[in-house]
């Protein structure tokens, strides 16, 4: 069967309540779909009006009318301030059916609390409260997520989304802080080892970072090119040579002395460090680059150097006071075995290279890193444009 695209929009309320990680965990672990795009965006009045009108045209159902009303009242800007919504783009067979089953339906009829199971996203995170005096009157409604029911609806919505998002930056800053000088931004990468198969890990990691109280203002699915990985981890190469070459040289000296049963002099030991030790350190650097891009240094032609790599990761931008320190405290040190209990790396890391996530270690590092991975840009619209039938792309 052919693979199609569909989407889930995480609502502003769900984002503000730091439920994004839980939602993503359900979507990734309960379906076999591939997450191919993610983007934080701030819908304007025109987009909301068109999106709500499209929902109303689909069928005169109470559920759809309720959702359309919700979109107009809660997705649109209020008091002049736009709200953050998160668009998640999935690809696979029957994506609408699978995403709807995981998101769950809206119960427009009265349902006893004890009858709810918490099985779907909406069972867990959505609310629908009706008036005690009039069961047909809804006094509070929060759907948590929005997703289309059928593929023709998904295609129509994706066309609308692509048109709205075209040229938009990937960062949404919609809050004015009392003391802007105290506000930092920092970058987090959920590394490729979390994406080898569908699991709740990426969402759980986001959920762990949410304990910082920081705001997510940017997010995207990214595939490091070999050129980006070399540039991003370039400073690490010198550190590895300084730290690892002597230990590799010492180990080589010990093995040679044991094998040939004689003692090497200091000059020979220095030569081993400067040759074998350096080469081993370079190999460690090459392994890091390959881990992040799926391509080994020297394996690509000049034309392929800047093409997206074979493995994916997720990049998030966090904002708030002391953002760098707060994120790194939750992340934990480079070596997962030395990380405190309750940190991301202790929970999910394997070793100093496969350590599940990266976070900027300073504001200066953040500025350098965000430039390399182009945090203001997002390939999500391109993915939609490539998928849509040619006649519907305009």
N, C-alpha and C positions, 0 to 999 in steps of 0.2 A: 504494500500500500504506500501511497505517496505521503510525504511528511509535510505538514502544514504548520502555520504559526498561529498562536493565540496569546492571550495576555491576561495578566491579573494587575489591577490597580489597587495598591494598598492606600487606604484612605488617610487623610490628614490626622484624624483622631487616633487611629491605630499607630501611626508613626510617632505622634506626640506622646503616647503612652508607652513607647519603647517595646511594642509588640511585633516589630518588623522581623526580628530574628525567629520568633515562634512561628510566624506565618510562613517564612521561607523554609523553615525546617519541615513543616507539613508538606509544602509543595514539592520539595526535593525528595523527601523520603517516601511519599505516598504515590508518586507517579514515576514512570520511566521516561519522562520528557526531559529534554535538554534545555537548561537555562542558557539562552544565547544573547540576552541583553538585559540591562537594568539601567534605569535613569530616574533621578529625582527631578521632578518638574513642578511648576507652579501654574496651574490652569488660570486663564483669564476669563472674563465674563463671556466673550464671544465663543470660546471653545466650549465652556460649560453649557451655554444655551444650545449649541448645535449637538453636543453629546446627549443632553437630556432629551431633546426633540427626537433624536434617532432612537432612543430607548422607547419613547412613547409610541412611535410608529410601528413597533414590532408586534405588539399584541395588546389588546385591552384587558390586561390582567392586573389584579390588585397589586401583585408583587412588583411588576415592572413599573407601575405608576408610582408606587412607594419609593422605588429606587431612583426614578427620574426626579421626583420631588427632592429626595435627599441630595442628589448631585447638584441641583440648583441652589440648595440652601447651605450646603456644607463644603462643597469642593471649590466653589467660586470664592474670590477674595471677599473679605468682610472688613468693614471699617478702613478700606483702602489698603489692607494688607493681604497679599497673596498667601496661600497655604501650600505646604509641601505635600505632594502626592508622589508615590513611587510606582513606576511602571516596570513590570517584570515580563519579559518576553520569552515564551517557551516554544520549542519546536519538537514535532514528533507525529506519530499516528494518532488521529482522533484527539487532538489536544483540548478542544472545547469540552468534550465529554469528560475527559479525565480531570481537567481543572475544575469543572463545575462539581464533580463528585467530591473532590477534595475540599473545595471552598464551602459547599453545602448550599441548601436552599434557604429562602426566607420563609418563616412560618407566619403567614398573615392571619391565621386563626389562633385562638388562644391555646397555648400549650402549657401544661403544668410543669413547674420547675423540675420536679422529680422525674419527669418523662424525658428530659434532655440527657444526652449521653456524652457530649464533649468530643464526639468522633470527628466532626468536621471543623474547619477553621471558624465557620460562623457559629457552630455549637459552642465553641470556646470563647470567641472574642466578640461576637455580634450581640446586639440587644434589640429586642422589640417589646415594648411595654404598652399595653392597652389600658384604656380607662376602665376603672372598676364599674362605673355606672353604664358605660357603653362599650361593649367588646369590639365594636367596629371602629372605634375611635383610637387612633394610635397617639399616645402621649410622648413617646420617645423611641427613636429608631436609629441604630448605628449598625450598618451591614459589615463593617470591618474591611471587606474587600469587594471589588467589582470585577466581574468576568462575564464574557458573552456565553450564550447557550449553544449557538450554532455557528458553523464555519462561515456562512455568508455574513452573519453579524460581526464576527471577528474581523473578516476582511474589510468590511465597511468601516469599522472602528479604527483599524490599523491605518487605513488611508487617512482618516481624520487626524489621528495621532501624529503620523509622519508629517503631515502638512503643518500642524501646529508646532512640532518640535524642530522642524528644519531651521538651522541657524541658531537655535537656542544654546546658551552655555550649559555646561553640565553641573554648574554650581548654583544652588538656590540659597541666597541670603535674604531672609525676610524678617529679620529681627534687629531692632536697634537696641544696643546694650548701654546701660548707664555709664559704664567706663570702658569704652572701646580699646583703650591702651592695654587692658588686662586680658583681652581676648586673643587666643591663639588658634591656629589651624594646624592639623597634623594629618598625616597620611597613613593608612593601614592597608596592607595587602594580605588577603586571605589566599595563601599560596596553593600551587598546583596539587599538592598531596591531598587536599580536601575535595578535589574534583575528579578523582579517578573513577568514581562511581557515585550514583545518587545516594545521598545520605543526609542526615540532619546536622552534620558537623558545621557547615558554613553558617547556618542559621543559629546554631548554639553558640558559636564564636561571637557573632554579632550580639546575641543576647548577653553574653558575658561582658562585652565592652559597654553595653548599655548601662551597667551599674555605675559608670563614671558620671552619668547625668549630662554628658555632652550631646550636642545635636549633630546628626548626620546631615550634611548639606550637599554631598555629592557622592555618586556611586556609579560604577560601570563594570561590566564584564570586559576583561582585557586579556589579550594574548601578546606577551612580550616578543618583540622581534629580537633577533640575535644582537643587533646594533643597540637596542634599548637596554638589554640585559648587561651587555659589556659596559655601557656608559653608567647604568644605575649602580652596578656593583664594582665599578672601576676602583674606587678608594679601598675596597676590601683586599685587592690583590697585593698591595704593598704591605698591609697588615699581616696577611697570611705568610708572606715571605719572611717578615721580621720574626713572627711568632713560631712558625712551623718549620722553617728551613733548619734551624739549629737542632730541633728535636729529631727531625728526619735524618740529619747528618749523623747525630749521635747514635741513633738506632742502627744506621747502616754500618757505622764503625764497630759497634758491638757485634753485629752479625758476622762481619768479615773477620774480626778477631777470633770469634768462636769457630768459624768455619775453617780458617787457615792456621789457627793455633799460634798466633803471634800478635804483638802489640803494635798498633799504628802510632806514629809520632804525631805531634800537634799540627805540623804542616799538612800531613795527610788528612787529618780530621777536618781542617779548614777547607781543604779541597773538596771533601765529601759534602760539607755543608754548602759550599758555593756552587756545586754542580748537582749532585743527586738531591740534596735538600731543597734547592731552589726549584728543580724540576718537579718534585713532589708537591711543593706549595703551588706551583702553577697548575698542576693537575687538579688540586683541590678547588682552585678558582674556576677552572674549566667545568668542573662538576657542578658548581653552584650556578654558573651561567646556563648549563644544559638543563639543570633542574627547573630553572625559571622560564626558559624559552623553548625547551624541547630540542634545541639544536646545540651542537658542540662547536666551540670556537674553531675556525678554520675549515668547517664542513660546508660552508655556504659560499656561493659565488657572490660577487659584488651586487648583482641584481637581486639576489634573495636575502641579502643582509638585513634589509629594512622591512621585509614582509612579516606579517604576524606569525608567531611561532606555532608549535604543535600542541601546546598545553595552555590551559586557561587559568586565570585567577580572578579575583574580584578586588577592586580598588574602592576604598571608602575614604571620604574626607570628613573629619570630625572638627567641631568648632566649640569653643568655650574657654573659660578661665583655666589656665594651667593644663591645656589639652595635651601637650606632649608628655608631661609627667604622668598624668592620670591614665593615659592609654598604655604607656610603657609599664606602669605598675600592674595593670591587669594582664598585660602580655607576659611579663616575666623575662628573666635573662635568657641569653642565646642558647645555653645548654639546658634542655628540658629537665635533665637529671638534677640540675642545681636550682631549678625554679621552685618557688614556694607552692605549697598546696593551694588549689583554687585559682591558679593562673592559667591562661590559655595554653602556654607552652607545656606546662606540667601535665595538663589534662590531655593534650592532643599531640604534642611534639614527640619525635622519635630520637633525633640526635641534633647536633649543632647545625646541620644543613637542612634536614627535613624537620623543621621546627614550627611548622603550621602557619605562621603569620609573621609579617614584618611591620614595624612601626617606626616612623621618623624619630631619630634620637635627639633632635634639636630643631628649633625654628629655621635655622640656616639649612639643615639637611632637608627639611620639608620643602623649602623654596627650590632647592636643586632637584629633588626627586619629582615634584609635581610638574616641573618643566619637562623632564625626560619622558614621563608617561602621559603628558598632555591631559591633565585632569579637567581642563575646561572643555575638552572635546569628547564625543561619544559616538561609537559606530552603530548605535541602535537604529537610527533612522535609515542608514545604509542597508542594514539587514532587512528592514521592512520593505524598502524600495526594491531590493533584489528579489524578494518573495512575491510581491504583488503582481498580478497580471499586468502586462504592459499598458493595456488600455485603461487601467484604473490608477495609474501612478500620478496622474496630473491632479 
